[in-house]
Amino acid sequence: MRLESAVYLLAGTMVTVSTVLALTVSHWWLLLTAFVGLNLVQSAFTGFCPAEMIFKKMGLSQRSCG
């Protein structure tokens, strides 16, 4: 899996899970959705992405594995 795909997968999963939790548990879970969205926006402007750094340490590369 490419690094970029892993970041998208993580963000999409977090948004989906927090939305489901907001609908079933508490509306406060929408704060997680807002956090993910704001992190994506700041990453687009600054190029700094904490998830990308973590995935790089886990050994994911920029190129496709396969």
N, C-alpha and C positions, 0 to 999 in steps of 0.2 A: 504494500500500500504506500502510495506517495504521501509525503509530509503534508502537502496542501489538502489532500483528500481526508487525512486523519483529523486535521483541524476542523474541516467542514463537518465531518461526521460527529465529532465531539460537540460542536456548537449546535447542530441540529438535534442531537440527542438531548442535550441540556434544555433546549427550548421546548421540545416535545414533552419531556418528563415534567418540567415545571408547569407547563400549561395543563397537563392532566392533573397534577397535584393541586393546582389552583381551582380546577373545576370540582374536584372530589374532596379536598381536605380544607384548604384555606386560601383565600385570595392573596395572602401575603407571599405565596410562591411566585407570583408574578414579578416580584422583585428580582428573582433569579433570572427570569426572562429579560428584564430590563438590563441587568448586569451583563449578560451575554451580548445583548445588542450593543450596548455602549462600548464593550471591549472590542467588538468587531469594528465599530466606527473608529475608535482611537487607533486600532491596529492599521486601518487603511491609511490614516494620516501620518502615523509615526513609524510604522514598520515594526513596532515592538509587539510581540505576541507571546505571552507566558506559556501558552499551550504548545506553541511551536518549539520553544526552548526545551520543554519537558520531553516532547516527542523526539527531539534530536538526541537527548541524553539516553533515551530508550533505544536508539539505534535506527530510527526511521531515516531514510535518505530522501534527497530531493527528487531522485529519479524513480521511475516505476520499478517495482521488484518483479521481474518476470520476463 
